[in-house]
Amino acid sequence: MDLFEAIRERKSVRSYDEKPVPTDVLEKILEAARIAPSASNVQPWHFIIVTDLQKRTALSTGKYAKFLENTPVVIAGLGDREASPKWHVVDVTIAMENMVLAATAEGLGTCWIGSFHESEVKAALSIPDKWEVVAMLALGYEKEKMDITRAILKRLHKRKTLNEITSYESFGKTKPT
């Protein structure tokens, strides 16, 4: 799958098959995060891979994160506040998006998780204070079923056009002809 196909095919998956993610595939996805760019090449990230059911359950307490309990892999993306006080969130986000696209290219589904209680995640995963939980990522093979919520949202919230989201040289200025 080429890059643009992965970008087009990427979707938020909230229902996963029980099939485990092979180690070599997981490591390829993690490698995509490792080689991501970061401000001053500080690489202020750390990723915790969670497959244990009890820990996944502990991570699923957020309002929109209940499905993590039934997700084969959850990856917690952490940012080092001390190493990069201004840019750790942006840098971790870039690395995690690399994981999302790599997972899509490998035929896996993902879902970005921002619905969590940081104190609970830190306690469940023994995360030291200097690390901020930036986001979590659900990862696995999509369960073969019709996702009615996704179908409804897709119809209600169509993608904006390029003209709606871009300006040239200053805000609101259209593309020169």
Phi, psi and omega per residue, in radians:
M1 nan 2.271 3.118
D2 -1.431 2.997 -3.035
L3 -1.008 -0.873 -3.093
F4 -1.163 -0.541 3.060
E5 -1.153 -0.735 3.104
A6 -1.090 -0.724 3.120
I7 -1.101 -0.773 3.139
R8 -1.185 -0.647 -3.066
E9 -1.404 -0.351 -3.088
R10 -1.034 2.356 3.096
K11 -2.621 2.812 3.107
S12 -1.451 2.033 -3.104
V13 -1.826 2.240 -3.121
R14 -2.103 0.119 3.130
S15 -2.399 2.034 -3.002
Y16 -2.047 2.579 3.009
D17 -1.257 2.723 3.132
E18 -1.331 -0.182 -3.116
K19 -0.964 2.223 3.136
P20 -1.236 2.691 3.084
V21 -1.474 2.138 -3.141
P22 -1.026 2.512 -3.108
T23 -0.967 -0.759 -3.112
D24 -1.139 -0.598 3.111
V25 -1.231 -0.780 3.107
L26 -1.044 -0.754 -3.135
E27 -1.158 -0.589 3.077
K28 -1.133 -0.716 3.112
I29 -1.149 -0.735 3.100
L30 -1.160 -0.602 3.084
E31 -1.098 -0.618 3.095
A32 -1.077 -0.608 3.064
A33 -1.265 -0.750 -3.085
R34 -1.018 -0.642 -3.062
I35 -1.630 0.150 3.113
A36 -1.159 2.671 3.078
P37 -1.290 2.712 3.044
S38 -2.604 2.737 -3.140
A39 -1.025 2.215 -3.127
S40 0.969 0.368 -3.122
N41 0.937 0.600 -3.132
V42 -1.258 -0.539 -3.126
Q43 0.939 1.025 -3.041
P44 -1.425 0.833 -3.052
W45 -2.214 2.770 2.994
H46 -2.629 2.459 -3.094
F47 -2.154 2.257 3.098
I48 -1.865 2.106 -3.138
I49 -1.624 2.141 -3.057
V50 -2.079 2.083 3.073
T51 -2.092 -0.292 -3.117
D52 -1.146 2.239 -3.081
L53 -1.027 -0.768 -3.115
Q54 -1.082 -0.719 3.136
K55 -1.256 -0.686 3.096
R56 -1.074 -0.670 3.097
T57 -1.096 -0.744 3.111
A58 -1.101 -0.513 -3.136
L59 -1.441 -0.170 -3.005
S60 -1.675 0.361 -3.064
T61 -1.466 -0.205 3.094
G62 -1.142 2.662 -3.086
K63 -0.910 -0.706 -3.098
Y64 -1.914 0.394 -3.069
A65 -2.086 0.240 -3.078
K66 -1.007 -0.576 -3.077
F67 -1.237 -0.195 -3.141
L68 -1.060 -0.480 3.108
E69 -1.027 -0.559 -3.103
N70 -1.874 0.424 3.127
T71 -1.833 2.252 -3.069
P72 -1.021 -0.683 -3.111
V73 -2.372 2.339 2.983
V74 -2.119 2.307 3.111
I75 -2.002 2.123 3.063
A76 -1.612 2.172 3.124
G77 -1.734 2.052 -3.077
L78 -1.918 2.526 3.087
G79 -2.047 2.367 -3.132
D80 -1.476 1.816 -3.115
R81 -1.102 -0.570 -3.093
E82 -1.339 -0.726 -3.101
A83 -1.215 -0.586 -3.093
S84 -2.589 1.346 -3.053
P85 -1.004 -0.624 -3.073
K86 -1.575 -0.448 -2.925
W87 -2.121 0.015 -3.065
H88 -1.035 -0.655 -3.127
V89 -1.176 -0.806 3.133
V90 -1.090 -0.798 -3.093
D91 -1.109 -0.752 3.111
V92 -1.141 -0.679 3.130
T93 -1.081 -0.758 3.097
I94 -1.062 -0.807 -3.131
A95 -1.089 -0.691 -3.139
M96 -1.220 -0.611 3.082
E97 -1.164 -0.613 3.027
N98 -1.017 -0.714 3.108
M99 -1.104 -0.733 -3.140
V100 -1.026 -0.834 -3.109
L101 -1.209 -0.671 3.095
A102 -1.126 -0.724 3.119
A103 -1.093 -0.752 3.114
T104 -1.050 -0.786 3.137
A105 -1.099 -0.465 3.128
E106 -1.563 0.063 3.102
G107 1.489 0.286 3.117
L108 -1.818 2.778 3.050
G109 -1.767 2.729 3.097
T110 -2.457 2.858 2.965
C111 -2.603 2.191 3.112
W112 -1.271 2.269 -3.103
I113 -2.030 2.020 3.035
G114 -1.989 -0.061 -3.120
S115 -1.627 1.566 3.117
F116 -2.722 2.827 3.056
H117 -1.771 1.898 -3.026
E118 -0.952 -0.729 -3.114
S119 -1.075 -0.649 3.127
E120 -1.232 -0.706 3.113
V121 -1.133 -0.776 -3.134
K122 -1.078 -0.721 3.130
A123 -1.172 -0.786 -3.101
A124 -1.111 -0.572 -3.041
L125 -1.922 0.165 3.105
S126 0.943 0.879 -3.083
I127 -1.554 2.193 3.121
P128 -1.132 2.757 -3.048
D129 -0.998 -0.640 -3.050
K130 -1.179 -0.222 -3.111
W131 -1.692 2.334 3.046
E132 -1.789 2.363 3.039
V133 -1.402 1.887 -3.081
V134 -1.410 -0.815 -3.129
A135 -2.903 2.944 3.002
M136 -2.161 2.767 -3.115
L137 -2.287 2.134 3.002
A138 -1.423 2.473 -3.055
L139 -2.569 2.301 3.082
G140 2.956 -3.055 3.105
Y141 -1.499 2.289 -3.095
E142 -1.117 2.371 3.064
K143 -1.261 2.362 -3.128
E144 -1.318 1.667 3.056
K145 -2.815 2.803 3.113
M146 -1.349 2.162 3.090
D147 -1.641 1.677 -3.059
I148 -1.124 -0.705 3.134
T149 -1.037 -0.804 3.140
R150 -1.095 -0.731 -3.136
A151 -1.093 -0.723 3.129
I152 -1.158 -0.823 3.140
L153 -1.079 -0.663 3.138
K154 -1.101 -0.662 3.125
R155 -1.284 -0.656 -3.107
L156 -1.358 -0.614 -3.044
H157 -2.102 1.395 3.118
K158 -1.255 2.698 3.117
R159 -1.147 2.397 3.085
K160 -1.210 2.726 3.100
T161 -1.405 2.861 3.078
L162 -1.020 -0.696 3.137
N163 -1.087 -0.500 -3.139
E164 -1.352 -0.370 -3.027
I165 -2.045 0.071 -3.108
T166 -2.271 2.616 2.985
S167 -2.344 2.802 3.132
Y168 -2.097 2.183 3.075
E169 1.255 -0.572 3.028
S170 -2.771 2.775 -3.063
F171 -1.015 2.287 3.080
G172 1.519 -0.092 -3.132
K173 -1.530 2.247 -3.068
T174 -1.386 2.906 3.139
K175 -1.045 2.298 3.100
P176 -1.163 2.553 -3.139
T177 -1.654 nan nan
